[in-house]
């Protein structure tokens, strides 16, 4: 079971380059559909809350040893991985454990962007797990 006393530190890195190719648009559209109809439907809570563009994809290994979610929240690309260093199963899927962490990070970023519209720096912040 996850230890509720643990914290996660968010590290932000500045955006370097973007691609607006047709292939990129196809991938973004597929991820948006996955977020609307797949295991990450919880993302609608964020999009409705801040009118944010939020999408991504969950993942889980077949032995439930690793779970992840990788997605976008407006201009932020975020990837959350949850697993154990001793290779023991966590018995949770990506939408059960990684997606809620992604949602917490998105909510923090959306609130941070709202309160620091003209800020060019990126803060680090703890997120309770």
C-alpha positions in Angstrom: 0.0 0.0 0.0 1.2 3.5 -0.7 2.5 5.4 2.3 0.4 8.5 2.8 3.2 10.3 4.6 5.4 10.3 1.4 5.6 13.4 -0.8 6.3 13.7 -4.5 8.3 16.5 -5.8 7.3 18.0 -9.2 10.2 19.2 -11.3 9.5 21.5 -14.2 11.7 21.8 -17.3 11.4 24.5 -19.8 9.9 23.7 -23.2 12.5 23.7 -26.0 10.8 22.8 -29.3 7.3 22.0 -30.6 6.1 20.1 -33.6 2.8 20.8 -35.3 3.1 18.1 -38.0 0.0 16.2 -39.2 1.4 13.1 -37.4 1.5 15.0 -34.1 -2.0 16.2 -34.6 -3.2 12.6 -35.2 -1.5 11.4 -32.0 -3.0 14.3 -30.0 -6.4 13.5 -31.3 -6.1 9.8 -30.5 -5.0 10.7 -26.9 -7.9 13.1 -26.6 -10.4 10.3 -27.6 -8.7 7.9 -25.2 -9.2 10.5 -22.4 -12.8 10.9 -23.3 -13.8 7.2 -23.7 -11.1 5.1 -22.1 -9.7 4.4 -18.7 -8.7 8.1 -18.1 -12.2 9.5 -18.3 -11.6 11.1 -14.9 -9.7 13.8 -16.8 -13.0 15.5 -17.6 -13.0 16.8 -14.1 -10.0 18.9 -14.8 -11.1 20.1 -18.3 -14.5 21.2 -16.9 -12.9 22.9 -13.9 -10.5 25.1 -15.8 -11.4 24.7 -19.5 -8.0 23.1 -19.9 -6.9 20.9 -22.8 -6.1 17.7 -21.0 -5.4 14.3 -22.5 -3.2 11.2 -22.2 -3.0 7.5 -21.8 -2.8 5.1 -18.9 -0.6 2.0 -18.9 -0.1 -1.1 -16.7 2.2 -4.1 -17.1 0.5 -7.5 -17.3 1.9 -8.5 -13.9 0.8 -5.2 -12.2 4.4 -4.4 -11.4 4.3 -1.0 -13.1 1.6 1.6 -13.7 1.8 4.9 -15.5 0.0 7.8 -17.0 1.5 10.1 -19.6 -0.4 13.1 -20.9 -0.7 16.8 -21.5 -2.3 19.5 -19.4 -2.4 22.6 -21.6 1.3 23.3 -22.4 2.7 20.8 -19.9 3.7 17.2 -20.7 3.6 15.1 -17.6 4.5 11.4 -17.1 3.8 9.6 -13.8 5.2 6.2 -13.1 4.4 4.1 -10.0 6.3 0.9 -9.2 8.6 -0.7 -6.7 12.4 -1.0 -6.8 12.2 -4.6 -5.7 10.1 -5.6 -8.7 7.2 -6.8 -6.6 3.7 -6.1 -8.0 1.8 -3.1 -6.8 -1.6 -4.6 -7.7 -2.9 -1.3 -9.1 -3.5 -0.1 -12.7 -2.5 3.1 -14.2 -5.9 4.7 -13.9 -6.1 3.6 -10.2 -2.8 5.1 -9.0 -0.9 7.1 -11.7 -3.9 9.0 -13.1 -4.9 10.4 -9.7 -1.3 11.7 -9.2 -1.5 13.3 -12.7 -4.8 14.9 -11.8 -3.2 16.4 -8.6 -0.2 17.7 -10.6 -2.6 19.3 -13.3 -4.7 20.9 -10.6 -1.5 22.4 -9.1 -0.2 23.6 -12.4 -3.5 25.1 -13.5 -3.8 27.0 -10.2 -0.2 28.0 -10.4 -0.5 29.3 -14.0 -3.7 31.2 -13.0 -1.9 33.0 -10.1 1.4 33.5 -12.0 0.3 34.3 -15.6 3.5 36.3 -16.5 5.9 34.1 -14.6 8.7 32.7 -16.7 10.1 30.4 -14.0 8.9 26.9 -13.0 8.4 26.0 -9.4 8.8 22.7 -7.6 6.0 21.6 -5.3 5.2 18.7 -3.0 2.1 16.6 -3.8 0.8 14.3 -1.1 0.5 10.7 -2.1 
